[in-house]
Amino acid sequence: MIAASAVLSVVVIGTADPGAGPAASAATVVPASTAHHGARAGRDGLPPRGAEYVALGDSYAAGYGLPHATGDPVPACGQSSEDYPHRIAASLDLRLVDVTCAGATSADVVSRRQNGAAPQVDALSDRTRLVTLSIGGNDAGLFATASSCVALSRRGPVLSGADVPNCRSRLVTDGTDALAAAVEGPVTRGIRSAVRAVRTAAPHARLVVVGYPTIFPDAAHTPAAGCFRAALDAASLTGSFPRDAFPFTDTDVRYLHGVQQRLDRTTRAVVHQAGGTYVPMLSATAAHSPCSRTRPFVRGITLSASSGLRDVDLVPGALHPNAAGAGAMATDAGRRIRAVYAEAAARAREARASASAQASASASAAARAAAARSSADAGRLAIGAGVVVLGAVVVVWAFVRRRRRPDGS
């Protein structure tokens, strides 16, 4: 079973090295000419059309549970051509190399092989211009924990066999919050190591980190009657289960939303410290959690059973973005990527204009100095000429005066 597993999505701008090893050669490669999902972008500083874009990360980047599996980088990764990297590549008209893989940890991104696939950073090079990365949740099992919080009612108990009314009562003991400690410890270290590895492998890339959509809503988007929708009913005895249930206690909805907020703040801090740009999705999707009955961006929980109900599991994609959610992530990330490039292009134009103005000012100053020198030279020549003329007048006057003396001498 693969539960909702990712903490963040990192977007780093760059191209992949087509000869960067097994991960690159086995990955989904989508030429810009075959891209779909959205209108073409105006360039305004963006990489040239057809430049390579490499997508890294876990199930939230891979589109786990969405249709049209790519089978890349290996079939076990559960990657879909409907994932948000494919949508971003289409809208920006870039050539995509997609090595995202469900279940990936930061170690799988940085240095470890996963299901036979090479470490994901092997797809990067110093020619990289766009990289997206989703990583962190699997480092500490944060969202896998959520799948163990399925409850019988909005007030509990949970079905994990722990004999507790809710997950919070098990995870927060003696004032210590296990998930908070995980976020501040291994998750933060994992995000930092992955970002550092991307920076090293793609030194010319811009870094954009995309936060994850709301899974557990805040109070403002939680109905008065709570979010609870049972994952089991009478028909479940025959192997039929409710679709897109949201079987979490009121206490755990509040608690797990707080965990998401902590992840959001921590991710923002790590990315900004690394000099990157953060794209928050938590607030942008607050009204579209699985609790919403109108237009959720994240699927709820649907169970499946086999062997006469002896094996009950989650249907793939539980608590992961649906097609609308992947589209929303692509739209927000794409908008911010465009803005980052446009801002960089504007800064470059300003720098060129400033350099041109400085050069013009220097040229003007040089021209004024030359004019001043010319004027001074002309003044000195005029004075010299005046002295010569005056001398000549004196000589003439003296000569005339001598001619007029009475003695005739």
HUDAHU-V258388 format. One line per field, one symbol per residue. phi: phi as a letter, one per 30 degrees, with the letter a starting at -180 (. if undefined). psi: psi as a letter, one per 20 degrees, with the letter a starting at -180 (. if undefined). burial: 1 if it has 24 or more other ideal C-beta (glycine too) atoms within 12 Angstrom, else 0. A space follows every 10 residues. Layout:
# HUDAHU-V258388
phi=???
psi=???
burial=???
This chain:
# HUDAHU-V258388
phi=.ccebccbbc cbdlccddcd jedddcddbc dedcdbikdd dddhjdeeei ddbccckcdd ddiejddidd icdbeddidb dcddeddded dchcdccccd adidcddddd bcdbhjdded dddcadcdcb bcbbakdddb idddddddce bdadcjddcd idhbdadedc ccbhiccddd ddddcddddd dddddddded dbdcddcbcc dcddccdddd ccdedicebd cbbedddcjc bechdbdbde dddddddddd ddeddddedd ddddiccccd cdddcedbdd ddccbdcbdd cbcbbbhiid ccbddejeic dddddddddd dddddddedd dddddddddd dddddddddd dddddddddd dddddddddd dddddddddd dddddddddd dddcdddid
psi=porpiqgrpp pppaqqoikk ahgghirpoo qhijqamrqq qqflirqqpi qqpppqabhh hikpiqrmph jqhqhiikqq ijrhghgghg hilqppookq ppiqrhhhgg iqqpkiqqph iiirrijphp pqpoqghihj kgihhhijjp rhrijarqji jilqhrhhhh hopkjpoghg hgghehgghg gghggghggg hmijqqpppo rqrpgorrhh kpqhjrippq iqahihhjjp qqqlrmmqqg ghggghghgg gggggggggg ghhjjappop ighhjhjkri hpifmqipqb ppqqqrlljh oprpppjpkr paghghgggg ggggghgggg gggghggggh gggghggggg gggggggggg ggggggghgh gggghggggg gggggggggg ghhjqhii.
burial=1111111111 1111111001 1011011111 0100101000 1000111001 1111111111 1111110011 0111001111 1111111111 1111111111 1111111111 0111101111 1111101111 1111111111 1111111111 1001011111 0000011111 1000001111 0111011111 1111111110 1100111111 1111111100 1100011111 1100000000 1011111111 1111111111 1111111101 1001011111 1111111111 1100011111 1110000000 0101111111 1111111111 1111111111 1000000000 0000000000 0000000000 0000000000 0000000000 0000000000 000000000
